[in-house]
Amino acid sequence: MIRTPAQTQPAAATPRRRVTDAPTRMFHGLFALSFLGAYLTADAESWRLIHVTLGYTLAGLLVFRVLYGLFGPRQAGLGLLWRKLAGAPAWLRSLTPGRSPAGINWRQGQNLLMALVVVALLLMVLPLTLSGYASYQDGGHLLGGDWLEEVHEFLGETFLLVVVAHLTLIAGLSLLRRKNQALSMLTGHIDGKGPDLVQKNRAWLAALLLLAVLAFATWQGAQAPDGLSAGIARSKPAAGQGHDDD
């Protein structure tokens, strides 16, 4: 069989654009894992040091995100979120009774909702970690009762609800727009022609952020007599223990 020149040429790669840099994606991944780990270890006393370490990590990641938003590239600036939220009053006024749905910018409304959820997640980190720190230091007993622990638990559950809303919104928009809305946060790229929105990936900064988180966890473990893994070891039955009824 003789192949034509067109058949022998490799298929052209799908054009892609970089829209999210490595530090932003690293922050997102570490932020999600830190909250998930902190939530799962919240109720076990033997895992308390891990829970506290992950809570402090959340606060540190928030500091990084704010600084990167202020001094990083324009695409990572937190001002983009605030500008979206600033357009909320005008968009809400467009929802006047009797107006045709075709005349409403629904995409803007979807972007507003996504920005609101993201800002809520960032803003909630501070009271969540402060209440956790105060309860860890037994601050609630100074004023009587364990009210700080209850506040911390309430904030944790509320944070989880916002996370679920965030994931639900991403899934819903992915179906509505027929495009994976989470892909850019995983790969940094989206399919399509055009210039990259992010010119520099800054993988070195993402690596430094990861190393900082790992170094902090190592330092926290070094402060404890048995390290961070002590709770894991205590939560498992020793060899030969367990069923001794016979």
C-alpha positions as CSV (number, residue, x, y, z in Angstrom):
1,M,0.0,0.0,0.0
2,I,1.4,3.4,-1.0
3,R,0.8,6.2,1.4
4,T,0.2,9.7,0.2
5,P,2.3,12.6,1.7
6,A,-0.7,13.7,3.7
7,Q,-1.0,10.2,5.3
8,T,2.7,10.1,6.2
9,Q,2.6,13.4,8.0
10,P,2.0,13.3,11.8
11,A,-1.2,14.7,13.1
12,A,-1.0,18.3,14.1
13,A,-1.0,18.9,17.9
14,T,-4.0,20.6,19.3
15,P,-3.1,24.2,20.0
16,R,-3.0,25.2,23.7
17,R,-2.5,28.3,25.7
18,R,-1.0,28.7,29.1
19,V,-3.5,30.5,31.4
20,T,-2.4,29.5,34.9
21,D,1.2,29.5,36.2
22,A,2.8,26.9,38.4
23,P,2.8,28.8,41.7
24,T,-0.9,29.4,41.5
25,R,-1.6,25.7,40.7
26,M,0.8,24.6,43.5
27,F,-1.0,26.9,45.9
28,H,-4.4,25.5,44.9
29,G,-3.3,21.9,45.3
30,L,-1.6,22.4,48.7
31,F,-4.5,24.5,49.9
32,A,-7.1,21.8,49.0
33,L,-5.0,19.0,50.5
34,S,-4.3,21.0,53.7
35,F,-7.9,21.6,54.3
36,L,-8.9,18.0,53.5
37,G,-6.3,16.6,55.8
38,A,-7.2,19.1,58.6
39,Y,-10.9,18.2,58.3
40,L,-10.2,14.5,58.4
41,T,-8.0,14.8,61.5
42,A,-10.2,17.2,63.4
43,D,-12.0,14.8,65.7
44,A,-9.1,12.5,66.7
45,E,-7.0,13.6,69.7
46,S,-4.1,11.4,68.6
47,W,-4.0,13.2,65.3
48,R,-4.1,16.7,66.8
49,L,-0.6,17.7,66.0
50,I,-1.2,16.9,62.3
51,H,-4.5,18.8,62.4
52,V,-2.7,21.8,63.9
53,T,0.2,21.7,61.4
54,L,-2.2,21.6,58.5
55,G,-4.1,24.5,59.9
56,Y,-1.0,26.6,60.2
57,T,-0.1,25.5,56.7
58,L,-3.4,26.9,55.5
59,A,-2.6,30.3,57.1
60,G,0.8,30.3,55.5
61,L,-0.5,29.5,52.1
62,L,-3.0,32.4,52.5
63,V,-0.1,34.7,53.2
64,F,1.7,33.5,50.1
65,R,-1.4,33.9,47.9
66,V,-1.9,37.5,49.1
67,L,1.7,38.4,48.5
68,Y,1.8,36.7,45.1
69,G,-1.5,38.5,44.2
70,L,0.1,41.8,45.1
71,F,3.6,41.4,43.7
72,G,3.1,38.6,41.2
73,P,2.0,38.7,37.5
74,R,-1.2,40.5,36.6
75,Q,-3.0,37.2,35.8
76,A,-2.4,36.0,39.5
77,G,-3.5,39.3,41.0
78,L,-6.4,39.3,43.5
79,G,-7.6,42.5,41.9
80,L,-9.2,40.4,39.1
81,L,-11.5,38.8,41.7
82,W,-12.4,42.1,43.2
83,R,-13.1,43.7,39.8
84,K,-15.5,40.8,39.1
85,L,-17.2,41.3,42.4
86,A,-17.4,45.1,41.8
87,G,-19.6,44.4,38.8
88,A,-22.1,42.5,40.9
89,P,-24.4,45.5,41.6
90,A,-24.7,46.4,37.9
91,W,-25.4,42.8,37.0
92,L,-28.0,42.4,39.6
93,R,-29.7,45.6,38.4
94,S,-29.9,43.9,34.9
95,L,-32.2,41.3,36.4
96,T,-35.2,43.6,36.3
97,P,-38.6,42.0,36.1
98,G,-39.9,41.6,32.6
99,R,-36.5,41.7,31.0
100,S,-35.9,39.0,28.4
101,P,-33.5,36.3,29.6
102,A,-31.7,36.6,26.3
103,G,-30.6,40.1,27.2
104,I,-29.0,39.0,30.5
105,N,-25.3,38.2,30.5
106,W,-25.5,34.8,32.2
107,R,-21.8,34.1,31.8
108,Q,-21.0,37.2,33.8
109,G,-23.3,36.0,36.5
110,Q,-21.6,32.6,36.5
111,N,-18.2,34.3,36.8
112,L,-19.4,36.5,39.6
113,L,-20.6,33.5,41.5
114,M,-17.3,31.7,41.1
115,A,-15.4,34.7,42.2
116,L,-17.6,35.1,45.3
117,V,-17.0,31.5,46.3
118,V,-13.2,31.8,45.8
119,V,-13.1,35.1,47.9
120,A,-15.2,33.4,50.6
121,L,-12.7,30.6,50.8
122,L,-9.8,33.0,51.2
123,L,-11.5,35.2,53.7
124,M,-12.6,32.3,55.9
125,V,-9.0,31.0,56.4
126,L,-8.1,33.8,58.9
127,P,-11.0,33.3,61.4
128,L,-10.8,29.5,60.9
129,T,-7.1,29.3,61.8
130,L,-7.3,32.0,64.6
131,S,-10.1,30.2,66.3
132,G,-8.2,26.9,65.9
133,Y,-5.0,28.4,67.4
134,A,-6.9,30.0,70.3
135,S,-8.7,26.7,71.1
136,Y,-5.4,24.8,70.8
137,Q,-3.9,27.2,73.4
138,D,-7.0,26.7,75.6
139,G,-8.0,30.3,75.1
140,G,-11.7,29.5,75.5
141,H,-11.3,28.6,79.1
142,L,-10.1,32.1,79.9
143,L,-13.7,33.4,79.4
144,G,-15.3,30.2,80.5
145,G,-16.5,27.2,78.5
146,D,-15.4,25.6,75.3
147,W,-17.0,28.2,73.1
148,L,-13.9,28.7,70.9
149,E,-13.8,25.0,70.0
150,E,-17.5,25.3,69.0
151,V,-16.8,28.4,66.9
152,H,-13.8,26.6,65.3
153,E,-16.0,23.6,64.5
154,F,-18.7,25.8,63.0
155,L,-16.3,27.6,60.8
156,G,-14.8,24.3,59.7
157,E,-18.2,23.0,58.7
158,T,-19.0,26.2,56.9
159,F,-15.7,26.1,55.1
160,L,-16.6,22.6,53.9
161,L,-19.9,23.8,52.6
162,V,-18.2,26.5,50.6
163,V,-15.7,24.0,49.2
164,V,-18.6,21.7,48.1
165,A,-20.3,24.7,46.5
166,H,-17.1,25.5,44.7
167,L,-16.8,22.0,43.4
168,T,-20.4,21.8,42.4
169,L,-20.1,25.1,40.6
170,I,-17.1,23.9,38.6
171,A,-18.9,20.7,37.7
172,G,-22.0,22.6,36.7
173,L,-20.1,25.1,34.5
174,S,-18.1,22.3,32.9
175,L,-21.4,20.7,31.8
176,L,-23.0,24.0,30.8
177,R,-20.0,25.2,28.8
178,R,-19.0,21.7,27.6
179,K,-15.5,22.3,28.7
180,N,-13.6,21.1,31.8
181,Q,-13.3,24.2,33.9
182,A,-10.9,22.5,36.3
183,L,-8.4,21.5,33.7
184,S,-6.5,24.8,33.6
185,M,-5.8,24.5,37.3
186,L,-4.4,21.0,36.8
187,T,-2.3,21.5,33.7
188,G,-2.0,25.3,33.4
189,H,-3.3,25.2,29.8
190,I,-6.6,25.3,27.9
191,D,-7.2,24.2,24.3
192,G,-7.4,26.9,21.7
193,K,-5.5,29.3,19.5
194,G,-4.1,32.5,20.7
195,P,-1.3,33.9,22.8
196,D,-0.4,32.6,26.3
197,L,-2.1,34.7,29.0
198,V,0.8,33.7,31.3
199,Q,4.2,34.2,29.7
200,K,6.4,32.7,32.5
201,N,5.5,29.4,34.3
202,R,7.7,30.1,37.3
203,A,8.1,26.4,38.2
204,W,11.0,27.4,40.5
205,L,8.6,29.4,42.7
206,A,6.2,26.5,42.9
207,A,9.0,24.2,43.9
208,L,10.0,26.6,46.6
209,L,6.5,26.8,47.9
210,L,6.3,23.0,48.1
211,L,9.7,22.8,49.9
212,A,8.6,25.4,52.4
213,V,5.4,23.4,53.3
214,L,7.4,20.2,53.6
215,A,10.1,22.0,55.7
216,F,7.5,23.4,58.0
217,A,5.9,20.0,58.5
218,T,9.3,18.5,59.3
219,W,10.0,21.3,61.7
220,Q,6.7,20.8,63.5
221,G,7.4,17.1,63.8
222,A,10.8,17.8,65.3
223,Q,9.2,19.9,68.0
224,A,7.1,16.9,69.2
225,P,8.7,14.1,71.2
226,D,7.4,11.4,68.9
227,G,7.0,13.5,65.7
228,L,3.9,14.0,63.6
229,S,3.5,10.3,63.0
230,A,2.9,9.6,66.7
231,G,-0.8,9.8,66.3
232,I,-0.8,7.4,63.5
233,A,1.2,4.9,65.5
234,R,-1.0,5.2,68.5
235,S,-4.2,4.8,66.4
236,K,-3.0,1.4,65.2
237,P,-3.2,-1.6,67.5
238,A,0.2,-3.1,68.5
239,A,1.2,-6.4,67.1
240,G,-0.4,-9.3,68.9
241,Q,-3.1,-7.1,70.4
242,G,-6.7,-7.0,69.5
243,H,-8.9,-10.0,69.8
244,D,-7.9,-11.7,73.1
245,D,-11.3,-13.1,74.1
246,D,-10.2,-16.6,73.5
